[in-house]
Amino acid sequence: MIKLKRLNGESFTLNAFMIEQIQSYPDTTITLINGKKVVVQEPEDIVTELITSFYQRIGIIHSLSEVGNSSE
């Protein structure tokens, strides 16, 4: 889960596993796997860092790198 702010300043927590894509329009727009879009204050690179940090905290980054290396 990552903590973000809507454009109106309201904080909320988003399940990072629900994110399909992140774009800057110039506002950062997160599209979820259910098609819902969320516009946030944080820049795209910060959202990406928050997601990566979350994955590291729960240990999924290490698991994903092992899966990627298993084909070598």
C-alpha positions, -999 to 999 in steps of 0.1 A, spaced: 0 0 0 13 35 -9 2 68 6 -7 95 -19 -25 129 -21 -54 138 -45 -52 172 -62 -74 186 -35 -48 177 -9 -68 147 6 -45 118 16 -54 83 7 -38 49 6 -37 29 -27 -31 -8 -32 0 -8 -54 -10 -42 -68 -41 -25 -84 -20 -2 -106 -20 -9 -143 -2 23 -155 9 57 -145 10 87 -169 16 124 -167 -9 145 -185 7 168 -170 -11 158 -137 -1 123 -126 -29 99 -136 -29 64 -122 -50 39 -141 -61 9 -120 -67 -26 -133 -105 -21 -130 -102 9 -153 -107 36 -126 -84 66 -129 -70 85 -99 -52 119 -103 -26 126 -77 -3 155 -67 29 134 -67 50 133 -99 51 100 -118 87 93 -108 78 97 -71 48 73 -74 72 48 -91 96 51 -62 68 46 -37 57 14 -55 93 1 -57 98 8 -20 66 -10 -11 76 -40 -32 110 -40 -14 94 -38 20 72 -68 14 101 -88 -3 86 -90 -38 114 -72 -56 138 -100 -48 113 -126 -59 106 -108 -92 143 -106 -100 147 -143 -94 118 -150 -118 134 -128 -144 168 -146 -140 153 -181 -142 152 -180 -180 190 -175 -183 
